């Protein structure tokens, strides 16, 4: 059954959706408008469930304009928007339910919680009424994340955020996996998660933004990259560090000492294996665990040609 993809009636939104609809003249204005609140994909970051390369500290720095928006994320967003019309029509063909296109460069802002916003991929009407839809174009390598029937947790959080903003009671998560495998799952509103976890988390982060207080530093690569962008050069000055850095200094030295000792021990043990294997390709332990010591060659382009052997462990079957 091929139901049409329709442009949504603005009066329908006003009657059912308990949020203000903000529309912008251009994509750049829309991007700037997104800085004035927390969107659905951004709330997933606060729970440690964002896209690869994201962190709360990086998000904070981008929101305040301290570092530029990640170019890869901007490209990912652009491709996603180009795919939306196709995914909306595929959803309709797959489920038989009409999917409403809201239009480009829009944001819904919660009336009760104005720091929470959502840019919807569309609205859907099924037997239960009006709901939101979250569209995803998924690489085939990530298909295992969709096997549990509910979709990845980060997308579930996004959908609950959209339901919190709009006041609607359900939504659909629709993914096209590997360009050929459609997936549609209906998810009901979870008020316990929204009220006890989502809203407090977003409110706490938005308060940090208002007071310009950075969130806690974590060990992610995203935070490391954000810090490099924030402080690309030194200025020759000296800053006095607080007392808590005495403990951090001590722990850092302990870690470095441990790393050095472990690296030395690792080298000794690996050399034992290499000496025992000698010119053979494999060495097999009594229990069946196998070590390989194969020769690897690399052609020379901008560097001299290389040839080396890598010791690798393979568990017993």
C-alpha positions in Angstrom: 0.0 0.0 0.0 1.5 3.3 -1.1 0.1 6.1 1.0 1.2 9.6 0.0 3.8 11.7 1.7 2.0 14.9 2.6 3.1 18.4 3.7 1.8 18.9 7.2 -1.1 21.3 8.0 0.2 23.9 10.4 -3.2 24.1 12.0 -2.8 20.4 12.9 0.4 21.1 14.7 -1.2 23.9 16.7 -4.1 21.7 17.8 -2.1 18.6 18.8 1.6 19.4 19.4 2.2 21.2 22.7 5.3 23.0 21.5 6.1 26.2 19.6 7.2 25.8 16.0 10.1 28.0 15.1 11.0 28.3 11.4 14.1 29.9 10.0 14.9 31.5 6.7 18.1 29.6 6.0 20.0 26.5 7.2 22.7 28.8 8.8 20.0 30.6 10.8 18.6 27.2 11.8 22.0 26.0 13.0 22.4 29.2 15.0 18.9 28.7 16.5 19.8 25.2 17.6 22.4 26.7 19.9 19.6 28.2 22.0 18.5 24.8 23.3 19.3 21.1 23.5 18.1 19.0 20.6 17.2 15.3 20.6 20.5 14.0 19.3 22.4 16.2 21.7 20.6 14.8 24.8 21.8 11.3 23.8 25.4 12.6 24.1 24.7 13.6 27.8 23.9 9.9 28.5 27.1 8.8 26.8 25.1 7.5 23.8 25.9 10.0 21.2 27.5 9.5 17.8 31.1 8.5 17.5 33.4 11.4 18.2 31.0 13.2 20.6 31.3 14.1 24.3 29.5 16.4 26.7 32.6 18.7 26.8 32.8 18.9 23.0 29.1 19.6 22.9 29.4 22.4 25.5 32.3 24.0 23.6 30.4 23.9 20.3 27.2 25.3 21.8 29.0 28.3 23.2 30.8 28.8 20.0 34.2 28.2 21.5 35.1 25.7 18.8 33.7 25.2 15.3 31.1 22.5 14.5 32.7 19.3 13.5 33.0 19.2 9.7 32.2 15.5 9.5 29.1 16.0 11.6 28.0 18.8 9.3 28.5 16.5 6.2 26.6 13.7 8.0 23.7 16.1 8.7 23.6 17.3 5.2 23.5 13.8 3.7 20.8 12.8 6.2 18.6 15.7 5.2 19.0 14.9 1.5 17.9 11.3 2.3 14.8 12.2 4.3 12.3 12.4 1.4 13.3 9.0 0.2 13.1 7.5 3.7 9.7 9.1 4.4 8.3 7.5 1.2 9.9 4.1 2.1 8.3 4.3 5.5 4.9 4.9 4.0 5.3 2.1 1.6 6.5 -0.3 4.3 3.9 0.5 6.9 1.0 2.0 5.0 0.8 5.0 7.3 1.0 8.5 5.9 4.2 10.5 6.7 4.0 14.3 7.0 6.9 16.4 5.9 7.2 19.5 8.1 9.7 21.4 6.0 13.4 22.5 6.2 14.9 24.7 8.9 12.4 24.2 11.6 12.6 23.6 15.4 10.0 22.7 17.9 10.6 24.3 21.3 8.9 22.9 24.4 6.5 25.5 26.0 7.1 24.1 29.5 10.8 23.4 29.1 12.1 26.0 26.6 15.7 24.7 26.9 14.5 21.5 25.1 14.1 21.6 21.3 13.5 19.1 18.5 13.9 19.2 14.8 11.6 16.4 13.5 12.2 14.3 10.5 8.4 14.1 10.1 5.1 13.3 11.7 3.1 10.1 11.1 -0.5 9.1 11.6 -1.5 5.6 12.5 -4.4 4.0 14.4 -3.2 5.7 17.6 -3.2 9.2 16.2 -0.3 11.6 15.5 3.2 10.6 16.3 6.8 11.6 15.5 9.2 9.7 13.2 13.0 9.5 13.4 14.6 8.5 10.1 18.0 6.8 9.9 20.1 5.8 6.9 22.2 3.0 8.4 25.5 1.4 7.2 25.3 -2.3 6.8 28.2 -2.8 9.2 25.9 -1.4 12.0 23.0 -3.7 11.4 23.7 -5.8 14.6 22.7 -2.7 16.6 19.1 -3.2 15.3 18.7 -6.8 16.1 17.0 -6.5 19.5 13.8 -5.1 18.0 14.0 -1.6 19.6 16.9 0.0 17.7 20.1 1.5 19.2 19.7 3.2 22.6 20.9 6.5 21.3 18.0 6.6 18.9 15.5 5.6 21.5 16.7 8.5 23.7 16.3 10.9 20.7 12.8 9.7 20.1 11.9 10.1 23.8 13.3 13.6 23.7 11.1 14.5 20.7 8.1 13.1 22.5 8.9 15.2 25.6 9.1 18.4 23.5 6.0 17.8 21.4 3.8 16.2 24.0 2.9 13.4 21.7 2.4 9.8 22.9 4.3 7.6 20.4 6.8 7.7 17.6 8.4 5.5 15.0 12.1 4.7 14.5 12.7 3.9 10.9 16.0 2.8 9.5 17.2 1.8 6.1 20.0 -0.7 6.7 22.6 -1.1 4.0 20.4 0.7 1.5 18.0 -2.2 1.1 16.7 -3.5 4.4 13.9 -1.4 5.9 13.2 -1.4 9.7 10.2 0.2 11.4 9.6 0.1 15.2 6.8 1.9 17.1 7.9 3.2 20.5 5.6 4.6 23.1 6.3 7.6 25.3 8.1 6.7 28.5 7.2 9.4 31.1 9.2 7.9 33.8 12.4 8.1 31.8 11.5 11.6 30.6 10.6 13.1 34.0 13.2 11.3 36.1 16.2 11.1 33.8 15.9 13.1 30.5 14.6 16.4 31.7 16.9 16.7 34.8 19.9 15.8 32.6 19.1 18.4 30.0 18.3 21.0 32.7 21.6 20.4 34.4 23.6 20.7 31.2 21.7 23.9 30.1 22.4 25.4 33.4 26.1 24.8 32.8 25.8 26.5 29.5 24.1 29.6 31.0 26.7 29.9 33.7 29.5 29.1 31.2 30.7 26.3 33.5 32.3 23.4 31.6 31.2 19.9 32.3 33.5 17.4 33.8 36.5 16.4 31.6 36.4 12.8 30.4 38.9 10.5 28.7 37.3 10.5 25.3 39.1 11.3 22.0 36.3 13.9 21.3 37.2 15.8 24.5 40.9 15.6 23.6 40.2 17.1 20.2 38.0 19.8 21.6 40.8 20.8 24.0 43.2 21.0 21.1 40.9 23.3 19.3 40.3 25.4 22.4 44.0 25.9 23.1 46.0 25.3 19.9 49.0 27.4 21.1 50.7 28.5 24.3 51.3 32.1 25.3 54.3 31.8 27.5 52.5 32.6 30.7 52.3 30.6 33.9 49.1 29.5 35.7 48.8 28.3 39.3 47.1 24.9 39.6 44.8 24.1 42.5 45.5 21.6 45.3 43.5 18.8 43.6 46.2 18.7 40.9 48.7 17.4 43.6 46.7 14.2 43.7 46.3 14.1 40.0 50.1 14.6 39.6 50.8 11.7 41.9 48.4 9.4 40.2 49.8 10.4 36.7 53.3 9.4 37.8 52.0 6.1 39.2 50.3 5.3 35.9 53.4 6.2 33.9 55.6 4.0 36.1 53.1 1.2 35.8 53.0 1.6 32.0 56.8 1.6 31.8 57.0 -1.6 33.9 54.3 -3.4 32.0 55.7 -2.4 28.6 59.1 -3.8 29.7 57.5 -7.0 30.9 55.5 -7.3 27.7 58.6 -6.9 25.6 60.4 -9.6 27.5 57.5 -12.1 27.2 57.0 -11.4 23.5 60.7 -11.9 22.9 60.4 -15.3 24.6 57.7 -16.3 22.2 59.6 -15.0 19.2 62.8 -16.8 20.2 60.8 -20.1 20.7 58.9 -19.8 17.4 62.1 -18.9 15.5 61.7 -19.3 11.8 58.4 -21.1 12.1 55.1 -19.3 11.3 53.1 -20.6 14.2 53.6 -21.7 17.8 50.9 -23.8 19.5 50.4 -24.1 23.3 49.4 -27.4 24.9 45.7 -26.2 25.2 45.5 -25.3 21.6 46.1 -21.5 21.8 48.1 -20.5 18.7 50.6 -17.7 18.2 51.5 -16.6 14.7 54.7 -14.8 13.7 54.1 -14.0 10.0 56.3 -11.8 7.8 54.6 -8.6 6.6 56.0 -6.5 3.8 55.1 -2.9 3.0 55.9 -1.2 -0.3 57.8 2.1 -0.1 56.1 5.2 -1.4 57.1 8.3 0.7 59.0 6.1 3.1 61.5 3.3 2.7 60.0 -0.2 2.0 59.4 -2.1 5.3 59.3 -5.7 6.2 58.4 -6.9 9.7 56.8 -9.7 11.7 53.9 -9.3 14.1 53.2 -11.6 17.0 49.5 -12.4 17.3 47.5 -14.6 19.6 44.6 -16.8 18.5 42.3 -18.5 21.0 41.8 -22.2 20.9 38.7 -23.5 19.2 
